[in-house]
Amino acid sequence: MAIGIGSSPPATSQTTSGSRTQDVSPKGTEQGGSTTPAPGSPKPTSQLSTLAQQLSDSALRAEERDGSLDRKALGQKASALLSQVTGQGYHNNRARYDSEVPNTDDPELLERAKQATSYVNGRGSNPFSGLSQDQLVLIIYDDSGTFTANERRAAWQEDYDQRQVWKQAVVARGQLEYSQTGKMTNFFKEVLGNYNELPPIMQAQYPDFYAPRLEHLIEMDFNFMTHRAEGKGAPEDIFEILMSSEDFANLGKRFANSSVS
């Protein structure tokens, strides 16, 4: 975690997965299999229906996986799955991934996989553009063979792009709060609220102290200009929190310098 402010904004919830719910119906897809594509959407109705079924099945597998692993093991599983579609592990296998074809005779699924391969090679559009984070996470961490490696990579790229947009917006709001009030309390609330809505496999990639420290920062309601805790806690607590981990230290430095990275 490079910037320590969570991920993209919470998505609308529809389908239950564990203790939280996940939106697994693509935009324009109604329950029961009927579809109503959004105006101007290039995706055929049947493709939306097929993707909705794939995501529903993937959500069941994710629920079983998340329920069978503790937080540490789930975090390790997440790292292993991500290594298949990011970093050197992905690039070392590009030739094999580019030639991968889904085990199906469904022309729409074959075309989507082809589109994903074109996209990750710098051509065309992302077949998963506009999906919610819940939907994208299901694809990214699904190693069942339902999605090709390049489809998972395309989903990861869309999720990354969405997260970057959210991060820039939330940091800008935090900087405005800091400049006007000297505080970052609402910023911490927004970051914590986002973290609490993340799928379990995403939460498991954050350190155990992440949520408790945000909660403490919120309770302190610390004013960085007056150096006073206007809520619960002693002023010196803020320095221990901000300097005891790289994420929070970098966060404090960013706001002190009023810059977005």
BAZA-518513 format. One record per residue (C-alpha): residue number from 1; residue in three letters; x, y, z. Coordinates in Angstrom, 3 decimals, decimal comma. Example, Ala and Ser with C-alpha at 12.3 -4.5 7.8 and 13.67 -1.06 7.14 Angstrom:
! BAZA-518513
r nr 1; rest ALA; east 12,300; north -4,500; up 7,800
r nr 2; rest SER; east 13,670; north -1,060; up 7,140
! end
This chain:
! BAZA-518513
r nr 1; rest MET; east 0,000; north 0,000; up 0,000
r nr 2; rest ALA; east 1,728; north 3,075; up -1,225
r nr 3; rest ILE; east -0,532; north 5,843; up 0,003
r nr 4; rest GLY; east -2,514; north 4,240; up 2,801
r nr 5; rest ILE; east -5,954; north 5,656; up 2,055
r nr 6; rest GLY; east -7,874; north 2,595; up 1,059
r nr 7; rest SER; east -9,407; north 1,929; up -2,308
r nr 8; rest SER; east -12,290; north 3,033; up -4,490
r nr 9; rest PRO; east -15,691; north 4,180; up -3,188
r nr 10; rest PRO; east -18,258; north 1,640; up -1,912
r nr 11; rest ALA; east -20,437; north 0,028; up -4,561
r nr 12; rest THR; east -24,169; north -0,606; up -4,485
r nr 13; rest SER; east -24,843; north -3,949; up -2,832
r nr 14; rest GLN; east -27,135; north -6,582; up -4,271
r nr 15; rest THR; east -25,843; north -10,130; up -3,846
r nr 16; rest THR; east -24,801; north -11,470; up -0,464
r nr 17; rest SER; east -21,244; north -12,696; up 0,073
r nr 18; rest GLY; east -20,243; north -13,529; up 3,646
r nr 19; rest SER; east -20,950; north -10,768; up 6,183
r nr 20; rest ARG; east -21,161; north -8,100; up 3,520
r nr 21; rest THR; east -22,900; north -7,877; up 0,175
r nr 22; rest GLN; east -21,502; north -7,583; up -3,282
r nr 23; rest ASP; east -22,909; north -6,035; up -6,419
r nr 24; rest VAL; east -22,425; north -8,755; up -9,012
r nr 25; rest SER; east -24,954; north -7,627; up -11,620
r nr 26; rest PRO; east -23,361; north -5,648; up -14,458
r nr 27; rest LYS; east -24,862; north -2,246; up -15,165
r nr 28; rest GLY; east -28,051; north -2,622; up -17,118
r nr 29; rest THR; east -28,685; north -6,172; up -15,875
r nr 30; rest GLU; east -31,838; north -6,855; up -13,895
r nr 31; rest GLN; east -32,384; north -9,813; up -11,582
r nr 32; rest GLY; east -33,994; north -12,785; up -13,229
r nr 33; rest GLY; east -31,725; north -12,676; up -16,265
r nr 34; rest SER; east -33,465; north -9,925; up -18,258
r nr 35; rest THR; east -31,282; north -7,024; up -19,261
r nr 36; rest THR; east -31,746; north -3,364; up -20,050
r nr 37; rest PRO; east -28,468; north -1,948; up -21,387
r nr 38; rest ALA; east -27,695; north 1,652; up -20,531
r nr 39; rest PRO; east -28,198; north 4,117; up -23,387
r nr 40; rest GLY; east -25,279; north 3,940; up -25,774
r nr 41; rest SER; east -23,904; north 0,756; up -24,204
r nr 42; rest PRO; east -22,102; north -1,394; up -26,802
r nr 43; rest LYS; east -22,529; north -4,621; up -24,799
r nr 44; rest PRO; east -25,169; north -7,014; up -26,209
r nr 45; rest THR; east -27,961; north -8,087; up -23,852
r nr 46; rest SER; east -26,892; north -11,729; up -23,967
r nr 47; rest GLN; east -23,310; north -10,821; up -23,043
r nr 48; rest LEU; east -24,522; north -8,895; up -19,996
r nr 49; rest SER; east -26,579; north -11,901; up -18,950
r nr 50; rest THR; east -23,629; north -14,261; up -19,396
r nr 51; rest LEU; east -21,288; north -11,983; up -17,435
r nr 52; rest ALA; east -23,887; north -11,638; up -14,673
r nr 53; rest GLN; east -24,011; north -15,422; up -14,321
r nr 54; rest GLN; east -20,227; north -15,660; up -14,289
r nr 55; rest LEU; east -20,015; north -13,016; up -11,583
r nr 56; rest SER; east -22,708; north -14,730; up -9,538
r nr 57; rest ASP; east -20,805; north -18,015; up -9,671
r nr 58; rest SER; east -17,562; north -16,209; up -8,882
r nr 59; rest ALA; east -19,170; north -14,562; up -5,841
r nr 60; rest LEU; east -20,066; north -17,978; up -4,448
r nr 61; rest ARG; east -16,490; north -19,184; up -4,891
r nr 62; rest ALA; east -15,165; north -16,002; up -3,280
r nr 63; rest GLU; east -17,498; north -16,439; up -0,312
r nr 64; rest GLU; east -16,271; north -19,993; up 0,213
r nr 65; rest ARG; east -12,620; north -18,930; up -0,110
r nr 66; rest ASP; east -12,935; north -15,957; up 2,212
r nr 67; rest GLY; east -14,781; north -18,015; up 4,814
r nr 68; rest SER; east -12,187; north -20,783; up 4,836
r nr 69; rest LEU; east -9,110; north -18,595; up 5,455
r nr 70; rest ASP; east -8,095; north -16,361; up 8,340
r nr 71; rest ARG; east -7,034; north -12,777; up 7,639
r nr 72; rest LYS; east -3,333; north -13,569; up 7,311
r nr 73; rest ALA; east -3,881; north -16,537; up 5,016
r nr 74; rest LEU; east -6,351; north -14,568; up 2,926
r nr 75; rest GLY; east -3,819; north -11,764; up 2,538
r nr 76; rest GLN; east -1,210; north -14,273; up 1,379
r nr 77; rest LYS; east -3,730; north -15,762; up -1,043
r nr 78; rest ALA; east -4,467; north -12,299; up -2,393
r nr 79; rest SER; east -0,768; north -11,639; up -3,009
r nr 80; rest ALA; east -0,377; north -14,937; up -4,831
r nr 81; rest LEU; east -3,392; north -14,266; up -7,045
r nr 82; rest LEU; east -2,277; north -10,712; up -7,797
r nr 83; rest SER; east 1,164; north -11,955; up -8,814
r nr 84; rest GLN; east -0,519; north -13,858; up -11,652
r nr 85; rest VAL; east -1,812; north -10,664; up -13,259
r nr 86; rest THR; east 0,612; north -7,961; up -12,097
r nr 87; rest GLY; east 4,358; north -7,458; up -11,803
r nr 88; rest GLN; east 7,052; north -9,730; up -13,110
r nr 89; rest GLY; east 4,949; north -12,846; up -12,712
r nr 90; rest TYR; east 2,524; north -11,528; up -15,291
r nr 91; rest HIS; east 5,090; north -10,136; up -17,715
r nr 92; rest ASN; east 7,125; north -13,348; up -17,673
r nr 93; rest ASN; east 4,099; north -15,189; up -19,044
r nr 94; rest ARG; east 2,794; north -12,616; up -21,522
r nr 95; rest ALA; east 3,213; north -14,830; up -24,575
r nr 96; rest ARG; east 1,232; north -17,653; up -22,976
r nr 97; rest TYR; east -1,444; north -15,291; up -21,681
r nr 98; rest ASP; east -1,820; north -13,587; up -25,058
r nr 99; rest SER; east -2,487; north -16,932; up -26,705
r nr 100; rest GLU; east -4,922; north -18,099; up -24,005
r nr 101; rest VAL; east -8,428; north -18,905; up -25,273
r nr 102; rest PRO; east -11,413; north -19,598; up -23,003
r nr 103; rest ASN; east -12,613; north -23,194; up -22,867
r nr 104; rest THR; east -15,920; north -22,410; up -24,545
r nr 105; rest ASP; east -17,594; north -22,182; up -27,914
r nr 106; rest ASP; east -19,597; north -19,124; up -26,866
r nr 107; rest PRO; east -18,649; north -16,468; up -29,438
r nr 108; rest GLU; east -19,340; north -13,619; up -27,014
r nr 109; rest LEU; east -16,972; north -15,007; up -24,378
r nr 110; rest LEU; east -14,348; north -15,659; up -27,027
r nr 111; rest GLU; east -14,712; north -12,093; up -28,294
r nr 112; rest ARG; east -14,475; north -10,638; up -24,776
r nr 113; rest ALA; east -11,260; north -12,541; up -24,105
r nr 114; rest LYS; east -9,884; north -11,330; up -27,449
r nr 115; rest GLN; east -10,841; north -7,760; up -26,559
r nr 116; rest ALA; east -9,101; north -8,070; up -23,173
r nr 117; rest THR; east -5,913; north -9,300; up -24,832
r nr 118; rest SER; east -6,010; north -6,420; up -27,293
r nr 119; rest TYR; east -6,590; north -3,952; up -24,461
r nr 120; rest VAL; east -3,701; north -5,103; up -22,266
r nr 121; rest ASN; east -1,498; north -4,811; up -25,325
r nr 122; rest GLY; east -2,492; north -1,196; up -25,853
r nr 123; rest ARG; east -5,255; north -1,624; up -28,419
r nr 124; rest GLY; east -8,978; north -1,029; up -28,111
r nr 125; rest SER; east -11,157; north -0,556; up -25,036
r nr 126; rest ASN; east -11,384; north -2,371; up -21,727
r nr 127; rest PRO; east -14,228; north -4,929; up -21,792
r nr 128; rest PHE; east -14,809; north -4,322; up -18,077
r nr 129; rest SER; east -14,913; north -0,542; up -18,202
r nr 130; rest GLY; east -17,545; north 0,844; up -15,852
r nr 131; rest LEU; east -18,016; north -2,235; up -13,689
r nr 132; rest SER; east -18,131; north -1,659; up -9,936
r nr 133; rest GLN; east -15,235; north -2,500; up -7,662
r nr 134; rest ASP; east -17,071; north -5,510; up -6,235
r nr 135; rest GLN; east -17,502; north -6,909; up -9,731
r nr 136; rest LEU; east -13,914; north -6,169; up -10,732
r nr 137; rest VAL; east -12,511; north -7,766; up -7,574
r nr 138; rest LEU; east -14,454; north -10,948; up -8,297
r nr 139; rest ILE; east -12,790; north -11,167; up -11,709
r nr 140; rest ILE; east -9,290; north -10,201; up -10,543
r nr 141; rest TYR; east -9,096; north -12,835; up -7,802
r nr 142; rest ASP; east -10,917; north -15,630; up -9,649
r nr 143; rest ASP; east -8,390; north -18,278; up -10,675
r nr 144; rest SER; east -11,002; north -20,902; up -11,537
r nr 145; rest GLY; east -10,423; north -20,514; up -15,262
r nr 146; rest THR; east -13,700; north -18,659; up -15,800
r nr 147; rest PHE; east -11,716; north -15,605; up -16,866
r nr 148; rest THR; east -8,464; north -15,577; up -18,816
r nr 149; rest ALA; east -5,346; north -14,054; up -17,317
r nr 150; rest ASN; east -5,677; north -11,076; up -19,631
r nr 151; rest GLU; east -9,308; north -10,600; up -18,643
r nr 152; rest ARG; east -8,226; north -10,572; up -15,000
r nr 153; rest ARG; east -5,462; north -8,126; up -15,908
r nr 154; rest ALA; east -7,958; north -5,863; up -17,693
r nr 155; rest ALA; east -10,226; north -5,960; up -14,635
r nr 156; rest TRP; east -7,254; north -5,091; up -12,413
r nr 157; rest GLN; east -6,404; north -2,121; up -14,632
r nr 158; rest GLU; east -9,974; north -0,813; up -14,487
r nr 159; rest ASP; east -10,009; north -1,195; up -10,708
r nr 160; rest TYR; east -6,657; north 0,592; up -10,462
r nr 161; rest ASP; east -7,883; north 3,468; up -12,622
r nr 162; rest GLN; east -11,030; north 3,856; up -10,532
r nr 163; rest ARG; east -9,027; north 3,775; up -7,307
r nr 164; rest GLN; east -6,699; north 6,477; up -8,555
r nr 165; rest VAL; east -9,615; north 8,771; up -9,371
r nr 166; rest TRP; east -11,095; north 8,195; up -5,908
r nr 167; rest LYS; east -7,785; north 8,675; up -4,125
r nr 168; rest GLN; east -7,138; north 11,995; up -5,826
r nr 169; rest ALA; east -10,639; north 13,198; up -4,944
r nr 170; rest VAL; east -10,513; north 12,127; up -1,294
r nr 171; rest VAL; east -7,044; north 13,614; up -0,779
r nr 172; rest ALA; east -8,218; north 16,885; up -2,341
r nr 173; rest ARG; east -11,175; north 16,981; up 0,050
r nr 174; rest GLY; east -8,854; north 16,187; up 2,929
r nr 175; rest GLN; east -6,491; north 18,976; up 1,980
r nr 176; rest LEU; east -9,402; north 21,419; up 1,829
r nr 177; rest GLU; east -10,531; north 20,295; up 5,275
r nr 178; rest TYR; east -7,006; north 20,702; up 6,611
r nr 179; rest SER; east -6,575; north 24,190; up 5,148
r nr 180; rest GLN; east -9,924; north 25,382; up 6,476
r nr 181; rest THR; east -10,010; north 23,734; up 9,904
r nr 182; rest GLY; east -6,559; north 22,360; up 10,652
r nr 183; rest LYS; east -8,133; north 18,936; up 10,998
r nr 184; rest MET; east -8,276; north 15,728; up 8,971
r nr 185; rest THR; east -11,091; north 14,058; up 10,896
r nr 186; rest ASN; east -13,610; north 13,915; up 8,031
r nr 187; rest PHE; east -10,852; north 12,647; up 5,767
r nr 188; rest PHE; east -10,117; north 9,803; up 8,188
r nr 189; rest LYS; east -13,847; north 9,027; up 8,404
r nr 190; rest GLU; east -14,117; north 8,769; up 4,635
r nr 191; rest VAL; east -11,070; north 6,537; up 4,397
r nr 192; rest LEU; east -12,330; north 4,269; up 7,175
r nr 193; rest GLY; east -15,802; north 4,100; up 5,656
r nr 194; rest ASN; east -14,303; north 3,024; up 2,362
r nr 195; rest TYR; east -12,100; north 0,414; up 4,026
r nr 196; rest ASN; east -15,097; north -1,061; up 5,848
r nr 197; rest GLU; east -16,864; north -1,568; up 2,508
r nr 198; rest LEU; east -13,978; north -3,370; up 0,827
r nr 199; rest PRO; east -14,358; north -7,079; up 0,004
r nr 200; rest PRO; east -12,611; north -9,320; up 2,570
r nr 201; rest ILE; east -9,777; north -10,208; up 0,196
r nr 202; rest MET; east -9,012; north -6,502; up -0,200
r nr 203; rest GLN; east -9,186; north -5,763; up 3,526
r nr 204; rest ALA; east -6,807; north -8,655; up 4,189
r nr 205; rest GLN; east -4,065; north -6,815; up 2,274
r nr 206; rest TYR; east -3,996; north -4,022; up 4,863
r nr 207; rest PRO; east -2,156; north -4,318; up 8,198
r nr 208; rest ASP; east -4,182; north -5,281; up 11,255
r nr 209; rest PHE; east -3,666; north -1,829; up 12,787
r nr 210; rest TYR; east -5,132; north 0,041; up 9,808
r nr 211; rest ALA; east -8,759; north 0,361; up 10,932
r nr 212; rest PRO; east -8,071; north 0,739; up 14,695
r nr 213; rest ARG; east -5,641; north 3,598; up 14,054
r nr 214; rest LEU; east -8,088; north 5,383; up 11,816
r nr 215; rest GLU; east -10,726; north 4,982; up 14,519
r nr 216; rest HIS; east -8,321; north 6,446; up 17,086
r nr 217; rest LEU; east -7,535; north 9,374; up 14,817
r nr 218; rest ILE; east -11,241; north 10,050; up 14,381
r nr 219; rest GLU; east -11,850; north 9,911; up 18,133
r nr 220; rest MET; east -8,968; north 12,321; up 18,758
r nr 221; rest ASP; east -10,379; north 14,952; up 16,362
r nr 222; rest PHE; east -6,854; north 16,357; up 16,287
r nr 223; rest ASN; east -6,172; north 19,909; up 15,137
r nr 224; rest PHE; east -2,831; north 19,906; up 13,334
r nr 225; rest MET; east -2,594; north 23,692; up 13,425
r nr 226; rest THR; east -3,165; north 24,156; up 17,159
r nr 227; rest HIS; east -1,607; north 20,776; up 18,046
r nr 228; rest ARG; east -4,559; north 19,996; up 20,268
r nr 229; rest ALA; east -6,753; north 16,922; up 20,497
r nr 230; rest GLU; east -10,310; north 18,229; up 20,557
r nr 231; rest GLY; east -11,732; north 14,781; up 21,163
r nr 232; rest LYS; east -10,409; north 11,799; up 23,110
r nr 233; rest GLY; east -6,691; north 11,210; up 23,550
r nr 234; rest ALA; east -3,501; north 13,087; up 24,343
r nr 235; rest PRO; east -1,723; north 15,300; up 21,767
r nr 236; rest GLU; east 1,352; north 13,108; up 21,805
r nr 237; rest ASP; east -0,771; north 10,170; up 20,579
r nr 238; rest ILE; east -0,935; north 11,694; up 17,114
r nr 239; rest PHE; east 2,827; north 11,547; up 16,628
r nr 240; rest GLU; east 3,011; north 7,938; up 17,740
r nr 241; rest ILE; east 0,264; north 7,027; up 15,291
r nr 242; rest LEU; east 1,584; north 8,972; up 12,326
r nr 243; rest MET; east 5,211; north 7,952; up 12,765
r nr 244; rest SER; east 4,770; north 4,300; up 13,725
r nr 245; rest SER; east 4,051; north 3,094; up 10,197
r nr 246; rest GLU; east 5,177; north 4,075; up 6,728
r nr 247; rest ASP; east 1,616; north 4,573; up 5,479
r nr 248; rest PHE; east 0,590; north 6,995; up 8,180
r nr 249; rest ALA; east 3,933; north 8,776; up 8,176
r nr 250; rest ASN; east 3,655; north 9,384; up 4,451
r nr 251; rest LEU; east 0,084; north 10,521; up 4,930
r nr 252; rest GLY; east 1,116; north 13,119; up 7,485
r nr 253; rest LYS; east 3,953; north 14,386; up 5,284
r nr 254; rest ARG; east 1,626; north 14,672; up 2,292
r nr 255; rest PHE; east -0,793; north 16,903; up 4,127
r nr 256; rest ALA; east 1,953; north 18,968; up 5,670
r nr 257; rest ASN; east 3,279; north 19,644; up 2,177
r nr 258; rest SER; east -0,243; north 20,050; up 0,711
r nr 259; rest SER; east 0,577; north 17,903; up -2,292
r nr 260; rest VAL; east -1,185; north 15,027; up -4,012
r nr 261; rest SER; east 0,803; north 12,033; up -5,234
! end
